[in-house]
Amino acid sequence: MDTLDLIERLAAAIAVGAIIGIDRDLRHKPAGLRTHSLVCIGSAVLVLAALGSGSGADGVARVMQGLVAGVGFLGAGVIMHHGREHHVQGLTTAASIWMAAGLGAACGLALYRLVFLALLAALFILVAGGPIERAIARRFGREREDRRDDDIDARP
């Protein structure tokens, strides 16, 4: 793998993480552009290091297993439970951090078609998911007071 290929994969990871992070920043969430970009490029670096070490598919698989578990701890840092209110905040942001790690790993493997399609799906969910959830709740007459995602507005 030459230097230009490495730059391409790392730049793709930064861009993908930044795109997801911008959405989180625009919604004033605790993890934004920098966090998502760093998670994404960090995942790409770890996958590239496994590829570069010559450890083969087994080494890459072990790195990916570690990423899935390790990034969960980072995501847990943005989840808050408000016991008295029976309210959980930060689940979507935690999931977007986990998604950024997966996208970064895919960038490291140069699976750009997968990255593009998954990024589009993630953006659709992040942008349209809240309004769709609210519309469903209104349609079926359910109030969302007992379970609010970090993107569900408290406004009527």
PESULZI-V277809 format. One record per residue. N is the residue number from 1. PHI is phi as a letter, one per 30 degrees, with the letter a starting at -180 (999 if undefined). Layout:
{{N/PHI} {N/PHI}}
This chain:
{{1/999} {2/d} {3/d} {4/d} {5/d} {6/d} {7/d} {8/d} {9/d} {10/d} {11/d} {12/d} {13/d} {14/d} {15/d} {16/d} {17/d} {18/d} {19/d} {20/d} {21/d} {22/d} {23/e} {24/d} {25/d} {26/d} {27/c} {28/h} {29/c} {30/d} {31/c} {32/b} {33/e} {34/d} {35/d} {36/d} {37/d} {38/d} {39/d} {40/d} {41/d} {42/d} {43/d} {44/d} {45/d} {46/d} {47/d} {48/d} {49/d} {50/d} {51/d} {52/d} {53/d} {54/i} {55/d} {56/i} {57/d} {58/d} {59/d} {60/d} {61/d} {62/d} {63/d} {64/d} {65/d} {66/d} {67/d} {68/e} {69/d} {70/d} {71/d} {72/e} {73/d} {74/d} {75/d} {76/d} {77/d} {78/c} {79/c} {80/b} {81/c} {82/c} {83/e} {84/d} {85/d} {86/h} {87/b} {88/c} {89/b} {90/j} {91/d} {92/d} {93/d} {94/d} {95/d} {96/d} {97/d} {98/d} {99/d} {100/d} {101/d} {102/d} {103/d} {104/d} {105/d} {106/d} {107/d} {108/e} {109/c} {110/i} {111/c} {112/d} {113/d} {114/d} {115/e} {116/d} {117/d} {118/d} {119/d} {120/d} {121/d} {122/d} {123/d} {124/e} {125/d} {126/d} {127/d} {128/c} {129/d} {130/d} {131/d} {132/d} {133/e} {134/d} {135/d} {136/d} {137/d} {138/d} {139/d} {140/c} {141/i} {142/c} {143/d} {144/c} {145/d} {146/d} {147/b} {148/c} {149/d} {150/d} {151/c} {152/d} {153/d} {154/d} {155/d} {156/d}}
